[in-house]
Amino acid sequence: MKGGGGNRCLASTVQSYSTAAEASPYITISSKDSGMSSEPESLITRIQPLRPRGLKVLIHTDCDEPFEVTLEALERNRLGVGDSLTKDRRHHLLNDDADMRVREAALNLLSYRMRTRSELKRRLRQKDFRPVRIDLCLDQLEAKGFLNDEAAAAAFIRDRLRHRPRGKARLSSELQSKGLDADIIHRVINDIFEDEGTDDLSLARQVAAGWLKRQNRDMVKALADTAHSQSRKKAHRRLYGYLTRRGFRGDALRAAIEETIEAARN
């Protein structure tokens, strides 16, 4: 069957050149000059659903090797078995297919957790999609409400507060790495802290108390020591470093350290 298709395509090409030669035997007319496609029109002979869910299909034609597209792209172009696949139709089909694949990849990433536009764009670029196609996809997702920077930032902060408490400075730094503007970061952090009824001091106390519970007896004893020993300085440095790495600064940091030392002594 494939061989017969190839013969049909070859015959079509030969006939086109023969007709042009008969029209003007002294002039060689190329397919480009005559306005004809250099490749003959092909027909779709079979559409093969691919596993596991049949959302992608393999298109067989009588002239070319089979190629894979999404079922949605095929349906959008209203193509089926027996339809001709001109160069223009094939171009539109593959263009729509590329758009579908970008959207599919984006939605798959969003199914795991909310992401900012910048974060999602970076991940899609890593998958080698074209920047223009990515931007178009992200615009569509934003218009439909699937992509929202403020909502993603709020979800991220709430998750941090519940599972891995951080101070405002650390949260701000982490959100900046996700490509968010400073104004959005400041507003969302303050709104979430107000909604949760928390602040840097209460979070620093919580984090410091958790750190103290995980220390062995020697570390707790060194932290509680009133003498200016090396072991005491080492314990203080560890506690200080632990809290600062988690974004606590200023009065909240000092108060949490003092209260933790007092708790070690008791």
C-alpha positions as CSV (number, residue, x, y, z in Angstrom):
1,M,0.0,0.0,0.0
2,K,2.8,2.4,0.9
3,G,4.6,1.6,-2.4
4,G,1.4,2.3,-4.4
5,G,1.1,5.6,-2.7
6,G,4.6,6.5,-3.6
7,N,3.9,5.7,-7.2
8,R,0.8,7.9,-7.2
9,C,2.9,10.8,-5.9
10,L,5.6,10.2,-8.4
11,A,3.1,10.0,-11.3
12,S,1.5,13.2,-10.2
13,T,4.8,15.0,-10.2
14,V,5.8,13.7,-13.6
15,Q,2.4,14.6,-15.1
16,S,2.7,18.2,-13.8
17,Y,6.1,18.6,-15.5
18,S,4.9,17.0,-18.7
19,T,1.9,19.3,-19.0
20,A,4.2,22.4,-18.5
21,A,6.6,21.1,-21.1
22,E,3.9,20.6,-23.7
23,A,2.6,24.1,-23.1
24,S,6.0,25.6,-23.9
25,P,8.7,23.2,-25.2
26,Y,11.3,25.9,-25.3
27,I,11.0,27.1,-21.7
28,T,11.7,25.0,-18.6
29,I,9.1,25.7,-16.0
30,S,9.9,24.9,-12.4
31,S,7.2,24.1,-9.9
32,K,8.1,27.3,-8.1
33,D,7.6,29.4,-11.3
34,S,4.3,27.7,-12.1
35,G,2.9,28.3,-8.6
36,M,2.6,24.5,-8.0
37,S,3.9,22.9,-4.8
38,S,7.2,21.1,-5.2
39,E,5.6,18.3,-3.2
40,P,2.4,16.6,-4.4
41,E,-0.8,16.6,-2.4
42,S,-1.1,13.6,-0.1
43,L,-4.1,11.9,1.3
44,I,-4.7,10.7,4.9
45,T,-5.1,7.0,4.8
46,R,-5.2,6.1,8.4
47,I,-5.5,7.7,11.9
48,Q,-4.0,5.5,14.6
49,P,-4.8,6.4,18.3
50,L,-1.7,6.1,20.5
51,R,-1.7,4.7,24.0
52,P,-2.3,5.2,26.8
53,R,-5.4,7.4,26.4
54,G,-5.6,8.1,22.7
55,L,-5.0,11.8,23.2
56,K,-2.3,11.6,20.5
57,V,-2.6,10.0,17.1
58,L,-0.3,8.8,14.3
59,I,-1.4,10.1,10.9
60,H,-0.6,7.9,7.9
61,T,-0.6,9.3,4.4
62,D,-0.1,7.8,1.0
63,C,3.0,9.8,0.3
64,D,4.9,10.5,3.6
65,E,6.1,8.8,6.7
66,P,3.6,8.7,9.5
67,F,3.7,11.6,12.0
68,E,2.3,12.2,15.5
69,V,0.0,15.0,16.5
70,T,-2.4,15.6,19.4
71,L,-6.0,14.6,18.8
72,E,-7.2,18.1,19.7
73,A,-5.1,19.6,16.9
74,L,-6.5,17.1,14.5
75,E,-10.0,17.8,15.5
76,R,-9.5,21.6,15.4
77,N,-8.4,21.3,11.8
78,R,-11.3,19.0,11.0
79,L,-9.2,16.4,9.3
80,G,-10.0,12.7,8.8
81,V,-9.3,9.7,6.8
82,G,-9.6,10.4,3.1
83,D,-9.0,14.2,3.4
84,S,-6.2,15.8,1.4
85,L,-3.2,17.1,3.3
86,T,-1.9,20.1,1.4
87,K,1.2,21.9,2.4
88,D,-0.9,24.7,3.9
89,R,-3.1,22.3,5.9
90,R,-0.1,20.4,7.2
91,H,1.4,23.7,8.3
92,H,-1.7,24.7,10.3
93,L,-2.0,21.2,11.8
94,L,1.5,21.2,13.0
95,N,1.3,24.7,14.3
96,D,-1.8,23.9,16.3
97,D,-0.2,20.8,17.5
98,A,2.8,22.7,18.8
99,D,0.5,25.1,20.7
100,M,-1.3,22.1,22.3
101,R,1.9,20.6,23.4
102,V,3.1,23.8,25.1
103,R,-0.3,24.1,26.9
104,E,-0.2,20.4,27.9
105,A,3.3,20.8,29.4
106,A,2.2,24.0,31.2
107,L,-0.9,22.4,32.7
108,N,1.0,19.4,33.8
109,L,3.5,21.6,35.7
110,L,0.6,23.5,37.3
111,S,-1.1,20.2,38.4
112,Y,1.7,19.7,40.9
113,R,1.6,23.1,42.5
114,M,0.8,26.8,41.7
115,R,3.6,28.6,39.9
116,T,4.4,32.2,39.0
117,R,4.5,33.2,35.3
118,S,8.2,33.7,35.4
119,E,8.7,30.3,37.0
120,L,6.5,28.5,34.6
121,K,8.1,30.2,31.6
122,R,11.6,29.1,32.8
123,R,10.5,25.5,33.1
124,L,8.9,25.6,29.6
125,R,12.1,27.1,28.1
126,Q,14.0,24.1,29.6
127,K,11.7,21.9,27.5
128,D,12.9,23.7,24.3
129,F,9.6,25.3,23.4
130,R,9.8,28.5,21.4
131,P,9.6,31.7,23.5
132,V,6.9,33.3,21.4
133,R,4.8,30.2,21.7
134,I,5.4,30.1,25.4
135,D,4.3,33.7,25.9
136,L,1.1,33.1,23.9
137,C,0.3,30.1,26.0
138,L,0.9,31.9,29.3
139,D,-1.2,34.8,28.2
140,Q,-4.1,32.4,27.5
141,L,-3.6,30.7,30.9
142,E,-3.7,34.0,32.7
143,A,-6.8,35.1,30.8
144,K,-8.6,31.8,31.9
145,G,-7.4,32.2,35.5
146,F,-5.0,29.2,35.5
147,L,-2.0,31.4,36.1
148,N,-2.0,34.2,38.8
149,D,1.2,35.5,40.4
150,E,-0.4,36.8,43.6
151,A,-2.3,33.6,44.1
152,A,0.9,31.6,43.6
153,A,2.8,33.8,46.1
154,A,0.0,33.5,48.7
155,A,-0.1,29.7,48.3
156,F,3.7,29.5,48.7
157,I,3.8,31.6,51.8
158,R,0.9,29.7,53.5
159,D,2.7,26.4,52.8
160,R,5.9,27.8,54.3
161,L,4.2,29.1,57.5
162,R,2.5,25.7,58.1
163,H,5.4,23.4,57.3
164,R,8.7,25.3,57.3
165,P,8.2,28.7,59.0
166,R,10.4,31.5,57.7
167,G,10.8,35.2,58.5
168,K,9.7,37.9,56.1
169,A,13.3,38.5,54.8
170,R,13.7,34.8,53.7
171,L,10.2,34.7,52.2
172,S,10.9,37.8,50.2
173,S,14.1,36.4,48.9
174,E,12.5,33.1,47.9
175,L,9.7,34.9,46.1
176,Q,12.1,37.2,44.2
177,S,13.8,34.0,42.9
178,K,10.4,33.1,41.4
179,G,10.4,36.3,39.4
180,L,7.9,38.4,41.4
181,D,7.9,42.1,41.7
182,A,8.8,43.7,45.0
183,D,5.4,45.4,45.3
184,I,3.6,42.1,44.9
185,I,5.9,40.4,47.4
186,H,5.5,43.1,50.1
187,R,1.7,43.2,49.8
188,V,1.1,39.5,49.7
189,I,3.5,38.7,52.7
190,N,1.8,41.4,54.8
191,D,-1.7,40.2,53.9
192,I,-0.9,36.6,54.7
193,F,0.8,37.4,58.0
194,E,-2.3,39.5,59.0
195,D,-4.7,36.7,57.9
196,E,-2.7,34.1,59.8
197,G,-2.4,36.3,62.9
198,T,1.4,35.9,63.0
199,D,4.6,38.0,62.8
200,D,8.3,37.5,62.7
201,L,8.7,37.4,66.5
202,S,6.2,34.6,67.0
203,L,7.7,32.6,64.1
204,A,11.2,33.1,65.4
205,R,10.1,31.9,68.8
206,Q,8.5,28.8,67.2
207,V,11.6,28.0,65.0
208,A,14.0,28.6,67.9
209,A,12.0,26.3,70.2
210,G,12.1,23.6,67.6
211,W,15.8,24.0,67.3
212,L,16.4,23.7,71.0
213,K,14.3,20.4,71.3
214,R,16.6,18.8,68.7
215,Q,19.9,19.6,70.5
216,N,21.7,17.1,72.6
217,R,22.3,17.7,76.3
218,D,25.8,19.1,75.9
219,M,24.6,21.7,73.4
220,V,21.8,22.8,75.7
221,K,24.2,23.0,78.6
222,A,26.7,25.1,76.6
223,L,23.9,27.5,75.5
224,A,22.8,27.9,79.1
225,D,26.3,28.5,80.4
226,T,26.9,31.9,82.0
227,A,30.6,31.8,81.6
228,H,32.2,33.0,78.4
229,S,33.4,29.7,77.3
230,Q,34.2,28.5,73.8
231,S,31.4,25.9,73.9
232,R,28.9,28.7,74.9
233,K,30.1,30.9,71.9
234,K,29.8,27.9,69.6
235,A,26.2,27.2,70.8
236,H,25.3,30.9,70.3
237,R,26.7,31.0,66.8
238,R,24.7,27.9,65.8
239,L,21.5,29.3,67.1
240,Y,22.1,32.7,65.5
241,G,23.0,31.2,62.2
242,Y,20.0,28.9,62.2
243,L,17.6,31.7,62.8
244,T,19.2,34.2,60.3
245,R,19.3,31.6,57.5
246,R,15.5,31.3,58.0
247,G,15.0,35.0,57.5
248,F,14.8,36.4,61.0
249,R,16.3,39.8,61.7
250,G,16.4,42.7,64.2
251,D,14.3,42.7,67.3
252,A,12.6,39.4,66.5
253,L,16.0,37.6,66.2
254,R,17.4,39.1,69.4
255,A,14.3,38.3,71.4
256,A,14.1,34.7,70.1
257,I,17.8,34.1,71.0
258,E,17.4,35.5,74.5
259,E,14.2,33.5,75.2
260,T,15.9,30.3,73.9
261,I,18.9,30.8,76.2
262,E,16.5,31.3,79.1
263,A,14.6,28.2,78.2
264,A,17.9,26.2,78.1
265,R,18.7,27.4,81.6
266,N,15.3,26.2,82.9
